[in-house]
């Protein structure tokens, strides 16, 4: 059985054609694959870092799904909210 992320990709990208591939930023390790166009556009962002990630977004870059989720703990600061 496919993973939940693979199922989400199938749901949102089915019947959409790969329209464009661009590198985000200058010398950055993020690639944007745009599927479809107009109201049907979706983006699949590929992060080429140590563990990498795939991020499925709608046409306005709202996140619809992640291959890997990350939790970050903020350390330092004043002890209340970790900012500072």
N, C-alpha and C positions, 0 to 999 in steps of 0.2 A: 504494500500500500504506500502511495506517495506521502511525503511529509506534508504537514499543514501549509507550509510556505509554498511548496510546489503546487498544491491545490489552489491556493490563492492566486499564484501566477497564471495558472490555466484559466481561472475564472475571469480575471481582468484583461489578459492579453490574448485570449482566444480570438482568432480571426483578425487580429490587428497585424499590420505589416511593420517591420522595422523601417522607420523613416529617416533616422539621423543618428549618428554617433559622434559625440563631442567629448573633449577632455575639459573638465571644469577647472578653471583657474589656470595660471601659467605655471607649468612644471609640477602640477599637483597630481596625485595618484588617485583621482576619482574620474570615472568614465560614465557618461550619461547616454543611455540607449533610449531613444524616444520611439515609442510604438504608437501608430495611429496619428491623427491630427485633429485640430479643432476641439470640439467637445469630447471627443473620444480619445484624446491623447493620454498616454501614460508614460511614465519614466521609470526605468530600471537603473538605479545607480550602483555601480560596482566600485567598492573601495579596495584598492590594492595595497593594503597595509599588512602587517605581520599576520594577523588572522583574517583580515578582510571582512567584508560584509556585502550583502545585497539588500537594497532598499527599494521597495516598490512604492511609487508615488503616483498621484493623479496628475492631471495636466497643470495644476497650480502648485505642484511639489508638496502637497499634503501627504504625509506618510500613511500608507495603507497596510504595509507589512514589512517585517524585518526578518532576515534569515537568522541573525544573532542579536540578542538584546544585551545591553551592557548597563551595569549599575556602577556609578561612581560615588565615592565617599569624599566629601569636602573636608579637608583637615586644616587645622590652624585657626587663626583669627581670635575672636573674643570668647569662644566657647559656646555662644548661644546658637548662632546660625552658621558658623563656620566660615563666615566672610570676613576678610580683613587681612 
